């Protein structure tokens, strides 16, 4: 195939070389389109023409072998770098307003990631379901790759398989450096928005995610960086030496024999992903590639260290404050109140963002607020509730403490229980001081109850109940007392 009188094989080496991704792609695609036009021009007559897909496939093989020949002959790559050189890196800390707890703009060559970190309470943990049931995680990274990052126009919808995979890889790389929940009680969400891409955007997400968390005051145990490596093998049978590339471009990823990502710190690797297009790799070759990746990673970590301010990480002013306190397990119901009335009242009156109660084990309360005064106010209100326990006077050296009430069990009957609250979907009844049970409207009577106003019950009435279910510290009950169900007055 000739273009302007010159063989395609003579033009491809020069097309591979250029300062920018756009100039290289324009030159290579022009040659590809010329080859397609030349070899498919007789398609209308069916006179021995090739299919366009076959021409493009053959062109890709030629471009791949040509790329290796260019690097092997000159020792430099498409953008002028050596095989071990990392592209220029620029790091801008906190480019977004401080309402964003931590942010960084990480640019490596023509790949750019805007990393953001947001801190919240335990109620903001990511919930998901797997074969073991409902789960949650307090650190998660979400990766976004919009079409404009590669100069395309397209619909932005739910994350695709590629985005989920890249985000999971970056999340696994950063997770080992996260502090324990005992040392740092916040939920941490990191987002990597790829604004420009020319290879290795997942490893740019590792770097931007690490820096964003540090600017948000997350006390990471170590700094983590990532680099994508490539391999050019001589697949023509000529016996050429393998060429290992550090920090590959998008074209080197597409035309190369191997693409593997390595993330970690100075001491070791925290995440590794390998994609090969050949039948196998030798151990000596992998050792050499991993050592070259380590040198590239150390270079990036050094630049990240230079960009960060000196001293320990501190929480910015906009980060919510969190306070955890232990409570007696039998006080959980009293703090929550009928239908959540008590805990909602404390939340609104103190001005905190949320109050989360862990009912799965020993009682604990996590209070999240925008300022310390509101958090301390909510904590004091909860302490007052505990100290004002209506189940009798506190124990003293002179008088024995009152025995605790018997535990509530399924099937237990309680007579003369007071109705504490009536809501459109049921009623709350006091089983013991500080402990309420709930009866759904569908279980109030054997008759059909359309609206709660149709029953001849009101707050303060006494009813007999039976406990039917206990789940996560909550009690479901059935009313056994007789009462009238009036015809419904509204639809």
C-alpha positions, 0 to 999 in steps of 0.5 A: 500500500502506498500513500502519495507514492510512498510505501505505508511502512516508510510513513508509519514510523514518523506518524508514531512520533509527536509531541501530543496525543492529538498530533500522533492520532491524526497522523496515524489515523490518516494513514489508516484511512488511506489504507482502507480507501486503497484496499476497499475501493473496488468493493462496489464491483466486488473485484477482490476488495478487502473488508474494511474491518480486515484492513484495520486489523492488519493495519493495527498489527503493522502499527504495533510492530512499527512502534517497537521498531521505532523504540528499539532503533532510537531508544526514545518513545512516541513523545520523546521519553526514554523507556524508563522516564515518567511524564512531567507531573504537576500537582495543585493542592486544594483547587476547589473551595474549602466546602470540599474537604480535600481536593487535588488536581493531579496531571501526568502528561496528558492524563489528568485526575481531579481527586476529591475527598469528603468526610462524614459520619458512620451513617454515610458509609456505603451500603451494599449487599453480597452473598453474606447479606447486607454490608457497609464500608467506611472507605470507598473510591468512585471513578468517573470517566466522562466522554469529554476526557478523550474528546468525545461527545456522549451520554453520561449515565451509570458507571460502566464495567470499566469505570467500576473496575478502575475505581475498585483497583484504585480503592484496593491500592489505597485501602491498606493505608487507611487508619483504623476506625478506632483511630479515625471514626470518619467515613471517607468517600473519594472521587476521581474525575478524569478530565483528560486521558492519555493512558494510566488514568486509574493510577492517576486516580491512586495518586490524586485520591491519596493527595485528596485524603491528605489535604482533607486531614485523613491520617494515612499510614503511608503515601501511595502512588501508582504507575502503569507499565508496558511491554513491547515484544518482538512477535515477528520471530526475529529474536529482538529483546523485550522492551519495558516501558514506564508510564505508558501512553494510550497508544502504547497500551493499545499497541503493546504486548502487556499493560500492568498497573502497580501501586504501593509505597516505598516498602511494597505493593498494595495493588497489582493488575496485569493484562497480557496479549501474549502466551506468557511471561518469564520470571526474569522479565517480570522481575525486571518490570517490577523493579522498573515500576518500583523506580517509577513509583519512587519518583512519583512519591518523591514529587507528591512529598514535595507538593505536600505541606510539612507537618501532620494532617489536620482536619479543615474547618468545614469537616464535620466533628464526630463524637462517640460515646458508650451507653447502656444497651438497655437505654437504646430504646429510651434514647430513640423514643417512640417512633424516633421522637426523642432522638429526632428532637435531640438532633434538631434542638442541638443542631447536629447533623446526625446521631447514629446508634449501633444496636448490634453489639454493646450500646454506642452512639456516634454524633456528627455535627458541623461544630464542637458546641452542637456535638457537645450539646447533643452528648449532654442531652443523651447523658441527661436521659441516661442519668434520668432513668425512670426505673428507680433511684441510682444505687448507693452504698446504703441502699441496694439498687433495684433489680433490672426488669426481666428481659423481653422475649417473644411470646411474652404478654404484657397487660395494661400497657400505655399507648405512647404514640399513634402514627398513620401506620401503627401505634407505639406502646410502652412495654417497660420504662424506656422500652416501646413496642410497635404494632403495625396498623395491619395487625391491630385488629382481625378486622380491616383497619383503613385509617388509624383514626378508625380505631377507638384508641387514643394516646394514654389508653391501656391495652394488653399486648403480646410480643411477636418479634424481636429484631435489632433491639426493636419489638413488634407486638400484637394488641389482644385487647378488644376495641371498636373499629369504626367505619372509615370517614375518609378514603 
